[in-house]
Amino acid sequence: MHFVTSVEYVSGYKLRLGFEDGSVRLVDLATELDGEVFEPLKDLRIFRSARLNPDLDTVVWSNGADMSPDFLYAIGQPVKVYPEKVRGRRRVAHQVAEARSKYRAKRRAR
C-alpha cells in the first residue's frame, strides 16, 4: 500500500507526486476525471487546488474529491530525481523517465 508525501501542480491535469518509498511520479489525470465527484475538477481553477491531506495520505481538492494513492502510483510515470547545486544549496531537479520502448527505438536509430 502506497501513500502520497508531496503534491505539486505541473500543468494541465498533471501533478508531480512524491510517495513513501522515495519515488516521484508524474500523474496525468486528464482521462480520469469522470463521475459526479471528479467532473468539477475539469475546471483547472479547481484542479489546481490539489493539496496533500496528511490524515488521508493522498491528494485532495477543494470540492472534497480525493483519489486512492495506490491508483495514483499505478498510473504515474516515474520521474528521475537528480541532485543539482543552486547557490550553494542542494536542489532536486526532476525529469520524466522515458518509456523503455521509446528508448530502444532511439538506440536502434543511432
C-alpha positions as CSV (number, residue, x, y, z in Angstrom):
1,M,0.0,0.0,0.0
2,H,1.3,3.4,-1.0
3,F,0.8,6.9,0.4
4,V,1.5,10.3,-1.0
5,T,4.1,12.5,0.7
6,S,4.1,15.6,-1.6
7,V,1.9,17.2,-4.3
8,E,3.0,19.7,-6.9
9,Y,0.8,21.1,-9.7
10,V,2.7,20.9,-13.0
11,S,0.4,21.9,-15.8
12,G,-3.0,21.0,-17.4
13,Y,-4.2,18.0,-15.4
14,K,-0.7,16.8,-14.4
15,L,0.6,16.5,-10.8
16,R,4.1,15.6,-9.6
17,L,3.6,13.3,-6.6
18,G,6.1,12.1,-4.0
19,F,5.5,8.7,-2.4
20,E,6.6,7.0,0.8
21,D,9.1,4.8,-1.0
22,G,11.0,8.0,-2.1
23,S,9.8,7.7,-5.7
24,V,8.4,10.7,-7.6
25,R,5.8,10.2,-10.3
26,L,4.1,12.4,-12.9
27,V,0.4,11.7,-12.9
28,D,-1.8,12.9,-15.8
29,L,-5.4,12.8,-14.7
30,A,-7.0,14.3,-17.9
31,T,-8.7,11.0,-18.7
32,E,-9.6,10.1,-15.1
33,L,-12.0,12.9,-14.3
34,D,-15.3,11.2,-14.7
35,G,-18.2,10.9,-12.3
36,E,-20.1,13.3,-10.1
37,V,-17.2,14.0,-7.7
38,F,-14.4,14.3,-10.3
39,E,-16.4,16.2,-13.0
40,P,-15.8,19.6,-11.3
41,L,-12.0,19.0,-11.5
42,K,-12.2,19.6,-15.3
43,D,-12.2,23.3,-14.3
44,L,-8.5,24.0,-14.0
45,R,-9.1,26.5,-11.2
46,I,-10.5,23.7,-9.1
47,F,-7.9,21.1,-10.3
48,R,-5.0,23.4,-9.3
49,S,-6.4,23.4,-5.7
50,A,-4.8,19.9,-5.3
51,R,-3.1,19.5,-2.0
52,L,-1.8,16.8,0.4
53,N,-4.1,15.7,3.2
54,P,-1.7,14.1,5.7
55,D,-4.6,12.4,7.5
56,L,-5.6,10.5,4.3
57,D,-2.1,10.3,2.9
58,T,-3.3,11.3,-0.6
59,V,-4.3,14.2,-2.8
60,V,-7.5,16.1,-2.1
61,W,-9.2,19.0,-3.8
62,S,-11.3,21.9,-2.6
63,N,-14.5,20.3,-3.8
64,G,-13.9,17.3,-1.5
65,A,-12.6,14.9,-4.1
66,D,-9.7,12.6,-3.4
67,M,-8.0,9.6,-5.2
68,S,-6.5,6.4,-4.0
69,P,-2.8,6.7,-3.5
70,D,-2.4,3.1,-4.9
71,F,-4.3,4.2,-8.1
72,L,-2.1,7.3,-8.4
73,Y,1.1,5.3,-8.0
74,A,-0.1,2.8,-10.6
75,I,-0.9,5.3,-13.3
76,G,2.1,7.6,-12.6
77,Q,5.1,7.8,-14.8
78,P,8.4,7.5,-12.8
79,V,10.4,10.7,-12.6
80,K,14.2,10.5,-12.3
81,V,15.5,12.8,-9.5
82,Y,18.9,14.4,-10.0
83,P,20.6,16.5,-7.3
84,E,21.6,19.9,-8.5
85,K,23.6,22.6,-6.8
86,V,21.9,26.1,-6.7
87,R,23.7,29.0,-5.0
88,G,25.5,26.7,-2.5
89,R,22.3,24.8,-1.6
90,R,21.3,21.4,-2.9
91,R,18.1,21.4,-5.0
92,V,16.4,18.4,-6.6
93,A,15.7,18.5,-10.4
94,H,13.1,16.2,-11.8
95,Q,13.0,14.6,-15.2
96,V,10.3,12.2,-16.5
97,A,11.8,8.9,-17.4
98,E,11.3,7.7,-21.0
99,A,9.3,4.6,-21.6
100,R,11.6,1.7,-22.5
101,S,10.1,1.3,-26.0
102,K,11.0,4.9,-26.9
103,Y,14.5,4.4,-25.5
104,R,15.0,1.2,-27.5
105,A,13.8,2.9,-30.7
106,K,16.2,5.8,-30.2
107,R,19.1,3.3,-29.7
108,R,18.2,1.4,-32.9
109,A,18.0,4.7,-34.8
110,R,21.6,5.6,-34.0
